[in-house]
Amino acid sequence: MNNDPKIKDFKSSEDLVIFLNLIIELSLKHFNRFNMYYDELSEKSIKTLSEITNIETNKITDSSFKEILLSSMNMKLYSENRQKHRLRYMDYKSLEDKMNFVGGQLLNLLADRTKKGGVSYWRFREEIKKLQERENTKLLDLTGLDEKLRYELNKLYSERNYTHHMTDAKFIEWENYRKNQLNEHGLKMFEYWPTEKIEVNVFEYVEVEWLWQFYLVQIEFKKSVRNVIQQMKKDYSILFKKSIQIQKKYNDVMNCSHFEISMNGIERHLGKKK
């Protein structure tokens, strides 16, 4: 029995059905928003590549984008046109921020490996394993994850850890980049470093290659998320003993009743709600 009011106890298979039900619901909500932003990114990327290369947009797809891009980058036409398609820094960052925020929520829901207090599909798998061992029963075949899906979950877990923290690994590379600048430019850039003056770079534009790399990353991320959501649905159908049905219920206005979830959640997280 867990006496911590911030930690969810799983006492039965019904508790785990509820747990997975809500994870799927929230994942689909986030994934719907992600897909809207993804479509915006895809349209922008394909249109821009088409304008640079003169390749018709209907010939550029998610699956063909990388191949077309790589083959085009060595052409004279690409070199001549790429500078005409710089993106305003804040326009690029606005799209990046939107997708990274909702992508971060999906990473948490699918891959967070916090054993206590972290709601995720990985936690669901751990909790059902413990319940099966405790009750000597088999609710779900825990060996059912094929190698490809294990790879997807491990990749999402690594991505979550990397993107959610300013890790030593990133810091070391940042420091090395700055030291390389010193070696290349010497006193033209800094007399000494560090000093009492801290420079913060501000940009007006980004080169178009920033758009390409972001789009290619999101293509792969979308595939991984979709695969894990499909596995969650399969697990849920097994536990519920019926085929899962996803129904979208459209409402005119989202009222403020949802505030209760956040406010009570904050109170419970701070230990003020038992």
C-alpha positions, 0 to 999 in steps of 0.5 A: 500500500502506498501512503503517498497521495501523489503516487497512484496505486494499482491494485487490480487489472481494472486500475490498469485498464483505466490507466491505459484508457486515459493515456491513450485518450491524452496521447490522441489529443496531443497527436491530433495537434501534432498532426496539424502542426506537422501538416503546416511544416510539411506543406512549408517544406515541400513548397520551399523545396519545390521552389528551389529545385523546380520539382513539382510539389506533387512529386515530393512526399514525406517518403521521397523528400530526403532522397530528392533533397540529397540529390538536389543539394549537389546541383547548381540550381540549388546553390543559386536559389537556396539563399532566396529562401531563408526563413525569418528566425521567429517564423521558424522558431514559432513552428519549432516551438509548437511542434517541440512542445506537443512532441515533448508531451507525447514523449512523456506519455509514451516513454517516461521511465519514472517508476513512481509518479510518471504517467506513461505507456512504459509505466503501464507495462511495468505496473502490469508486469508487477500485477501479473507476478503478484497475482500469478496471472497473465493479463497481457503477453509482455513478450509481445513487443517485437524488436522494432517496437522495442527499438521505437520505445528506446529511441523515444526514451533517449530522445525524451531525456536528451530534449528535456534536459540541458545535459552534460553532453550538450553542454560539452559540445556547446563549450567545444564549439565556443573554444573552436571559435576562439581557435579560429578567430582568436582576438578578432572575436574575443580578447579573453573568454569568459569575461564579465560581458556575455554575448547573446546572439540574435538573428533575423533569418535562418538558412533553409537547411534548418527547415530541412533538418527539422522536417526530416526529424519530425517525419521519423518522430511521427512514425514512431509515435504512431507505432507506439499508439497502435501498440497501446490500442492493441494492449487495451483491446486485450485487457478489455477483451473487445476491439478498441473503438476511437470516437471523436466527440466534437463540441462547440466550446471548451469550457473552464471545467478542465481547470479543476484537473490542473488546480487539483493536480497542482495541490496534490503535487505540492502535498496540499491535497490528500 
